[in-house]
Amino acid sequence: MAELRDHEAEHVTAVLHRRARQDAAGRAGPVVVELFGPAAAGKTTFAQALRRALEATGHRAEVVSSARPAEHEASRPGSALERMVVAPLSRATKIFGAVGELRSGDPVGVGLLALFPPRAPIVHLRSRRYLSRLHRTLSAHRAPGSIVILDQGYLSATCSLAARSGRAGRAEDGLGAALDLVPPADLVVWVETPREIVQARLRERLARQSAAERLFELDLATLAEQARLTESLRRLMPRRGRAVLRVEGLPGPGRDQDVLRIAAAVRAHVRPAMTEGATP
């Protein structure tokens, strides 16, 4: 496993240096790190740890989190009844707010929704809002050398849309077209967590939710399909020229080392872009 990771690290670092040399002169956007993996694999936790590691070495890094309202509310004081009411209302507000984004200039989001049209209108609105938000995040102007870490990006959105599209086993056929459509991140990180741990986390997550909250969440069967499609997309990416680096999702020394390894790969990309693009 260590030899495999060393080989992956060398390959990804080489790709990053090559892109940096090619893009340094005209690069205006941030360095984008996209975490990828099934729901409950530990992507958000890894993203925050990576941010801290990068900031500790003087780099500007931000995590664009897609955490559900219930996760935010659970960390705040208040009764369970308050959380039970606030989280669903927060979701509903976002859904109605998405109506105004249906005409937004986001060709990637429009294309993904055309490939995997949601069966339910409410899912279409939620997906449209998320994709529009992601588009704005990646299009926003940032200072040179900035780093954006997505705990979920276009790859996760693709698999979620495919799982909910109801294409009855044909969703996998559209993954290649979706991969050609979405913009590549500078670094894609696959967060690997044992399947039984992921399933236990998902069952616990659903058990904590009220009936109103579960109206806005995927059920276990759809989550299982999403995880299957996520694995299929991961296997497809190297065949389409997109490098993926694996890390551990469980806490421990292995994950701590992985955080430092990924931080080093990101810094290797930031430094050439800043140096070669600088004015003499």
DRENROTOR-643476 format. One record per atom (N, C-alpha, C): residue in one letter; x, y, z. Coordinates in steps of 0.001 Angstrom, whole numbers, plus 500000, padded with zeros to 6 digits. Layout:
AXYZ...
//
This chain:
M500831498790500000M500000500000500000M500862501255500000A501974501226500785A502860502378500844A503515502619499495E503931501516498808E504555501655497495E503560502235496492L502301501795496579L501272502319495688L501079503806495915R501035504213497169R500838505629497475R502031506460496999D503270505929497180D504440506655496707D504369506860495197H503959505803494472H503842505908493027H502781506930492649E501641506903493336E500573507859493050E501036509281493338A501762509454494444A502232510782494805A503178511337493753E504094510505493258E505020510947492223E504275511328490952H503282510507490583H502524510789489363H501748512087489485V501051512267490605V500237513464490773V501113514705490860T502243514621491578T503138515773491675T503661516165490304A503981515179489461A504438515471488107A503355516179487306V502122515716487444V501009516367486746V500846517805487208L500955518021488513L500797519365489056L501878520304488538H503134519855488517H504217520691488015H504010521016486531R503557520044485756R503343520264484333R502229521284484117R501122521149484850R500040522117484711R500490523507485142A501295523563486216A501751524857486703A502597525561485645R503480524837484977R504309525442483937R503454525907482762Q502435525120482438Q501591525463481290Q500676526646481587D500209526756482834D499164527733483152D499665528971483877A500938529001484262A501409530064485151A501190531447484557A501443531595483240A501391532924482645A499995533529482702G498970532701482541G497626533262482466G496725532865483601R497237532211484609R496386531687485676R495826532814486528A494502532878486656A493876533902487489A493154533288488670G492750532041488557G491958531417489605G492822530783490682P492164530215491682P492892529579492776P493349528177492400V494170527600493245V494468526176493161V493292525442493794V492700524518493067V491494523833493539V491824522395493900V491500522027495131V491650520655495622V490246520113495852E489910519033495173E488567518460495291E488639517105495975L487972516985497127L487892515703497819L486733514902497246F486933513605497196F486005512738496479F485859511440497259G484658510892497269G484409509645497980G482942509538498359P482523508390498867P481119508222499238P480729509101500414A479435509295500587A478939510035501738A479415509376503023A479816510216503990A480261509771505314A481656509140505296A482418509371504237A483785508834504190A484751509647505030G484394510884505367G485287511739506146G485905512858505334K485248513279504261K485814514298503375K485930515658504059T484881516063504762T484911517378505402T485973517430506485T486098516373507268T487115516326508318T488511516414507714F488747515680506636F490054515730505984F490305517121505396A489261517727504819A489412519058504235A489849520076505279Q489252520034506451Q489625520981507509Q491054520727507988A491442519469508099A492812519147508515A493816519628507464L493477519488506186L494353519958505117L494481521470505149R493376522150505380R493428523616505487R494378524048506590R494265523430507750R495137523807508865R496607523550508530A496886522431507862A498266522116507512A498829523142506531L498004523584505579L498474524574504608L498657525942505257E497731526324506111E497859527613506789E499057527643507716A499409526498508273A500573526435509160A501871526738508420T501863526573507094T503050526870506294T502896528186505541G501937529003505943G501808530347505401G500987530484504140H500206529481503769H499403529542502553H497971529946502870R497354530648501920R495947531040502055R495073529890501563A494295529326502451A493452528184502090A492074528361502703E491053527968501951E489686527998502472E488979526708502091V488110526265502973V487303525083502717V485910525544502306V485484525121501135V484106525363500706V483327524119501068S482539524232502123S481878523067502683S480434522988502230S479998521772501968S478597521543501596S477844520863502735A478305521055503962A477698520394505113A476218520713505196R475452519723505588R474008519891505692R473666520784506878P472521521478506819P472123522353507917P472114521641509258A471717520375509291A471647519660510563A473003519575511240E474076519494510463E475407519409511053E475775520722511708H475382521846511080H475641523134511691H474810523310512958E473548522947512887E472670523163514030E473052522264515198A473554521065514920A473889520146515996A474998520680516876S475834521582516323S476943522121517097S476557523358517892R475335523816517736R474894525017518434R474051524645519649P474022525546520651P473147525275521793P471688525370521382G470851524663522100G469428524692521800G468836523314521963S467522523272522008S466848522006522233S466796521194520950A466527519899521113A466368519032519955A465192519500519103L464137520031519764L462980520522519025L463364521692518131E464215522597518654E464662523730517849E465441523254516627R466326522281516837R467108521769515715R466218521042514722M465192520374515234M464292519630514365M463528520577513449V463223521795513932V462477522763513141V463397523589512257V464539524029512813V465411524952512089V466032524311510859A466522523072510983A467208522436509856A466291522268508637P465066521722508801P464193521627507619P463830522984507033L463605524006507894L463290525335507374L464456525907506594S465658525643507067S466843526114506348S466917525490504964R466642524204504877R466641523530503580R465565524109502664A464361524297503221A463260524806502409A463564526201501884T464176527050502713T464541528400502279T465505528353501115K466482527445501188K467452527330500105K466795526849498825I465833525957498956I465153525453497766I464400526571497063F463653527385497816F462924528481497183F463887529510496608G465033529694497279G466028530614496751G466637530144495461A466595528854495210A467191528307493986A466402528664492750V465132529055492907V464312529389491744V464956530515490945G465544531483491648G466178532604490969G467448532245490246E467972531055490456E469225530653489825E469016529767488608L467767529520488237L467503528634487110L468014529201485794R468180530523485725R468674531143484504R470144531566484630S470838531114485632S472227531526485835S473122530958484737G474209531683484455G475125531265483403G476082530197483881D475616528994483994D476418527881484491D476279526714483533P477066526682482450P476884525633481441P477183524235481966V478100524111482943V478410522791483481V477209522233484234G476601523067485083G475426522620485820G474280522250484907V474055523060483880V472985522758482917V473263521428482224G474534521204481861G474882519971481176G474717518746482051L475108518851483330L474971517711484235L473508517374484478L472685518393484619L471264518150484842L470595517576483593A471140517899482424A470615517301481198A471020515833481087L472235515511481530L472693514125481503L471932513259482495F471688513820483673F471039513069484751F469860513875485288P468772513968484549P467634514778485005P466980514178486250P466871514952487328P466221514436488537P464750514125488294R464274513105488998R462873512728488846R461939513712489526A462383514287490648A461517515170491432A461900516633491208P460936517531491002P461256518954490813P462045519552491969I461743519131493203I462442519696494352I463920519307494335V464223518118493851V465616517693493722V466312518502492633H465589518778491562H466165519605490498H466538520981491037L465666521579491818L465947522905492368L467151522873493303R467195521882494180R468328521787495115R469627521578494358S469611520722493363S470819520446492588S471249521678491805R470286522384491244R470607523596490473R471251524636491369R470720524775492564R471293525759493489R472725525394493853Y472946524111494169Y474291523694494563Y475284523885493420L474906523498492204L475810523621491065L476088525081490735S475090525937490863S475308527366490625S476257527949491667R476075527537492906R476966528007493981R478400527546493727L478551526311493290L479883525781492998L480525526552491843H479737526840490821H480237527609489683H480712528984490125R479939529664490955R480330530994491422R481594530926492274T481690529879493093T482863529735493950T484137529605493129L484087528777492099L485279528530491298L485572529668490328S484568530510490048S484769531632489131S485184532906489848A485051532943491157A485344534162491914A486834534508491841H487125535799491816H488515536253491783H489151536074493158R490356535546493162R491117535375494395R492553535787494163A493234536099495262A494628536512495162A495486535367494636P496580535673493932P497485534614493463P497969533749494622G498009532454494380G498453531534495424G497359531064496353S496118531531496148S495019531082496998S494703529609496718I494200528943497742I493863527520497634I492418527330498070V491642526672497248V490252526344497571V490145524833497712I489629524389498845I489443522959499116I487947522680499113L487512521822498203L486104521445498111L485907520114498824D485086520101499866D484812518805500492D483883517979499606Q483144518656498737Q482378517996497675Q482342518956496501G482656518457495321G482659519298494137G481854518671493021Y482300518903491798Y481562518409490637Y481522516889490578L482576516223491030L482590514763490966L481527514166491881S481458514668493111S480425514192494037S479029514543493533A478882515751492977A477578516159492458A477145515258491309T478099514871490462T477789513986489343T477214512663489833C477867512075490833C477411510773491330C476077510888492060S475876511989492766S474600512194493443S473465512338492426L473697513126491378L472682513278490340L472404511952489642A473459511208489344A473282509928488659A472473508955489510A472741508940490816A472031508017491708A470559508367491830R470229509644491688R468847510078491872R468104510259490553S468750509959489451S468122510234488163S467117509167487759G467178507997488403G466229506955488064G466439506354486696R467699506272486264R467959505719484938R468057504194484955A467675503592486070A467515502133486163A468739501367485661G469878501627486289G471083500881485961G471891501455484825R471343502477484116R472061503069482996R472815504327483378A472718504720484659A473381505948485088A474886505877484865E475455504678485035E476890504519484874E477339504849483455D476451504677482488D476801504947481098D477103506420480857G476545507308481680G476752508738481475G477932509324482213L478654508515482991L479744509055483796L480876509602482931G481178508917481839G482245509405480973G481915510758480374A480680510925479906A480258512205479346A480294513296480407A479897512959481634A479936513936482719A481374514335483035L482273513365483026L483675513651483329L484276514568482275D483883514402481025D484356515291479974D483798516702480132L482650516805480796L481967518086480927L482512518928482077V482815518296483208V483162519068484402V484611519540484326P484900520744484839P486278521249484821P487148520455485786P488371520107485390P489229519331486280P489769520180487418A489753519630488618A490431520278489738A491932520105489569D492709520942490242D494161520811490176D494630519542490872L493885519127491873L494222517897492595L492935517258493089V492746515988492766V491587515220493234V492074514214494259V491429514209495410V491835513357496528V490683512413496869W490938511124496724W489953510095497074W490117509735498543V489054509929499322V489070509624500752V488553508209500945E489437507321501363E489121505899501453E488794505514502896T487601504986503094T487136504536504402T486446503197504214P486679502218505102P486040500911504944P484525501028504795R483985500205503917R482560500289503602R481689500109504838E482065499190505723E481230498961506902E481205500177507826I482310500932507874I482350502150508681I481446503212508067V481520503360506753V480680504330506053V479203504009506274Q478823502733506144Q477426502353506319Q476945502608507743A477808502325508720A477430502580510114A477234504071510357R478108504896509797R477974506340509950R476682506841509317L476342506309508161L475118506741507496L473873506349508285R473874505133508818R472716504711509635R472584505602510868E473700505932511487E473657506798512669E473163508193512295R473631508689511142R473215510016510692R471710510066510466L471178509072509781L469744509051509507L468927508876510780A469460508110511731A468744507893512985A468604509176513791R469544510102513631R469500511365514377R468516512360513780Q468078512118512565Q467249513094511872Q465762512889512172S465061514003512136S463611513941512282S462991513508510957A461684513208510998A460983512826509773A461012513958508758A460919515215509235A460952516366508324A462316516486507653E463384516258508414E464723516326507827E464936515250506773R464417514062507030R464653512961506098R463979513181504747L463005514110504696L462398514438503411L463412515039502453F464472515641503003F465457516333502182F466732515517501992E466791514303502500E468012513504502461E467827512268501586L468955511703501154L468920510445500423L468637509298501380D467881508298500913D467683507113501739D468881506183501576L468915505125502373L470080504245502377L470288503564501028A469209503198500356A469347502542499055A469975503486498026T469534504741498028T470104505711497089T471540506040497449L471840506099498742L473215506324499175L474129505181498745A473612503957498790A474400502809498344A474674502898496841E473683503319496073E473877503494494630E474867504626494355Q474760505680495115Q475700506785494968Q477136506320495241A477319505519496288A478653505004496608A479181504114495486R478309503306494896R478733502436493791R479176503263492596L478425504308492273L478770505152491138L480038505960491422T480223506326492678T481433507043493055T482670506191492790E482587504922493164E483700504003492919E483913503802491421S482851503713490656S482970503564489205S483654504776488577L483279505962489039L483893507168488504L485364507250488884R485689506824490090R487101506827490509R487936505932489612R487412504753489269R488157503850488401R488277504395486978L487276505165486559L487277505703485209L488274506845485035M488482507624486071M489253508852485932M490673508644485409P491465507706485937P492822507535485379P492810507160483904R491793506431483466R491710506053482055R491386507253481169R490864508330481796R490554509546481038R491584510642481310G492749510260481848G493836511210482049G493715512088483267R492897511704484240R492726512507485458R493306511750486648A494333512312487232A495017511659488344A494185511752489624V494234510714490420V493546510662491715V494533510154492758L494575510821493890L495453510433494980L494612509926496143R494952508772496690R494174508183497784R494714508628499145V493784508785500090V494146509065501473V493225508270502384E493632508120503634E492816507426504626E491780508367505217G490556507859505382G489498508657505964G489329508476507454L489913507418508007L489788507168509443L490872507912510212P490554508412511409P491567509114512200P492698508180512604G493883508756512735G495035507968513133G496290508465512452P497437507818512736P498711508249512148P498707508223510626G498019507234510033G497980507151508579G497339508373507966R496216508798508527R495557509985507984R496393511230508226D497038511323509388D497887512482509675D499005512588508648Q499600511469508292Q500646511480507278Q500090511846505915D498887511375505632D498267511695504354D497987513194504227V497570513818505321V497322515261505293V498604516001504912L499722515624505518L500992516282505205L501418515999503769R501156514797503300R501519514422501930R500734515237500902I499430515374501140I498613516148500209I498974517630500285A499242518129501487A499649519528501630A500927519798500841A501872518863500874A503114519029500117A502836519047498615A501919518187498149A501572518169496728A500921519479496303V500072520046497168V499436521322496852V500486522429496798R501374522462497764R502410523492497779R503302523395496546A503546522171496073A504361521997494869A503696522634493658H502382522696493682H501649523321492582H501603524835492749V501431525305493975V501300526744494207V502603527462493911R503716526926494356R504997527641494234R505400527888492778P505366526860491885P505721527152490503P504790528161489847A503475528064490159A502519529003489548A502816530426489960M503169530640491241M503451531977491716M504788532461491193T505797531598491181T507137532015490782T507221532312489293E506684531401488466E506804531586487032E505876532683486518G504803532958487261G503882534005486827G504237535367487363A505296535445488173A505653536711488806A506320537649487799T506203538952488045T506858539952487202T508303540108487643P509283540033486742P510684540184487123P510937541528487775
//
